[in-house]
Amino acid sequence: MFTTLPTDAQIDRIRETIRPTIEEWMTDYGVSRDKSHGQLENRIVAAIVAMQQSGVITINHEAKGPEGGV
C-alpha cells in the first residue's frame, strides 16, 4: 500500500505530540536531556511515518491536531 508522505506540518505535529511524552519519561526517571533524546524523537517520528506508509495508521490531512479533533 502506497500513501503520500506526511507534509512538514504533519511531521511537526507528530513531533509536538511525542516530545512531551519523552520529556515526561525523562522527568519520571531523573534522566538529563542530551543529544540522544533528539535522536530518539527522530526515530519515533520515522517509526510513525513508516506505520503510516504501511497503512497501519492514518495521519489527518489538516495537521491541526490529533485524529478525532481532540
C-alpha positions as a printed NumPy array, in Angstrom:
array([[  0.   ,   0.   ,   0.   ],
       [  1.474,   3.354,  -1.004],
       [  0.382,   6.596,   0.561],
       [  1.848,  10.056,   0.231],
       [  4.456,  11.153,   2.709],
       [  3.278,  13.404,   5.535],
       [  3.739,  17.117,   4.993],
       [  6.262,  19.103,   7.018],
       [  3.368,  20.481,   9.069],
       [  2.151,  16.957,   9.845],
       [  5.65 ,  15.831,  10.846],
       [  5.956,  18.91 ,  13.067],
       [  2.625,  17.983,  14.701],
       [  3.884,  14.435,  15.327],
       [  6.998,  15.897,  16.987],
       [  4.866,  18.256,  19.098],
       [  2.809,  15.277,  20.236],
       [  5.67 ,  12.937,  21.181],
       [  8.109,  15.475,  22.641],
       [  6.164,  15.939,  25.924],
       [  5.983,  12.161,  26.344],
       [  9.768,  11.886,  26.057],
       [ 10.213,  14.812,  28.459],
       [  7.773,  13.274,  30.945],
       [  9.658,   9.975,  30.802],
       [ 12.953,  11.826,  31.421],
       [ 11.442,  13.588,  34.437],
       [  9.961,  10.368,  35.831],
       [ 13.308,   8.601,  35.67 ],
       [ 15.57 ,  11.555,  36.504],
       [ 17.263,  11.473,  33.104],
       [ 19.031,  14.617,  31.877],
       [ 18.451,  15.724,  28.305],
       [ 21.282,  15.063,  25.888],
       [ 21.705,  14.578,  22.133],
       [ 20.351,  11.032,  22.3  ],
       [ 16.882,  12.369,  23.109],
       [ 16.765,  14.244,  19.808],
       [ 17.778,  11.012,  18.103],
       [ 15.028,   9.158,  19.97 ],
       [ 12.497,  11.741,  18.844],
       [ 13.669,  11.352,  15.222],
       [ 13.394,   7.56 ,  15.414],
       [  9.883,   7.697,  16.857],
       [  8.807,  10.109,  14.098],
       [ 10.359,   7.776,  11.498],
       [  8.521,   4.801,  13.015],
       [  5.206,   6.673,  12.889],
       [  5.799,   7.638,   9.242],
       [  6.686,   4.003,   8.433],
       [  3.446,   2.854,  10.088],
       [  1.532,   5.418,   8.034],
       [  3.241,   4.231,   4.852],
       [  2.315,   0.614,   5.562],
       [ -1.313,   1.542,   6.266],
       [ -1.245,   0.679,   9.967],
       [ -2.203,   4.226,  10.966],
       [ -3.563,   7.28 ,   9.21 ],
       [ -2.433,  10.862,   9.56 ],
       [ -5.069,  13.558,   9.229],
       [ -4.628,  15.935,   6.32 ],
       [ -5.084,  19.177,   8.215],
       [ -2.179,  18.666,  10.652],
       [ -4.134,  20.77 ,  13.138],
       [ -4.489,  18.266,  15.94 ],
       [ -4.958,  14.646,  16.855],
       [ -7.381,  12.449,  14.961],
       [-10.909,  12.939,  16.241],
       [-10.415,  16.66 ,  16.836],
       [ -9.393,  16.4  ,  20.477]])
